[in-house]
Each structure stands twice: as structure tokens, then as C-alpha cells.
Amino acid sequence: MGNRDHLTDALVTSLPPGSKQYYVWDKKTCGFGVLIGATGTRAFVGKINHPGKGSRWLTLQAKTTEAARVEYAAHLVADPQAVNRWRGHIADRDGRK
């Protein structure tokens, strides 16, 4: 499996621990993913890029994939610059301007 997939609860539960922690990013929602620890712990994460300022990493509190996706979206809405970049990413991905 690559490091991008459509995240579902079943997929997240099935991800095995590795020799070190790793991320699997959602294909559907840019910047949303899950961190799998070396011991098998799982945490939903979000990454909001701020050009010229670095990235803001979020550890989401939700326990299910859909709840975490909603929590991440709430963080994006609270950051207008992130919303505009996210919209641009979706338009680029879908071939729209």
C-alpha cells in the first residue's frame, strides 16, 4: 500500500505497525491523514500549509475517520487562507479553474 489511500475506519484499523511511525494520507481530503505509531497506536492528524511560514500540524481528538474529517474541516474553516489553498488544490485536482 502507498502512503495515500481513501481513509475509512476499516482501513485505519487494518494498518499494521511498522519498524517506525508512518503516515497514511487521505486521497479525498488534502492534508488529512492518520499517524500509525511503531507500537500500533493510531492518531488522526491534519497538516495545514502556510506558504512562507511553514506548516501547522494538528492532532485530532476524534476516534472515527468521519468524525476526524469533520474536525479537520472545522480547523480549515477557522483559517481562511487554508480554505482558499484547499479550494485551489481541489480545482487543480479536478482540472477546473
Helices and strands as residue ranges (DSSP letters): E 4-5, H 9-14, E 22-26, E 32-36, E 42-50, E 54-59, H 65-77, H 80-94
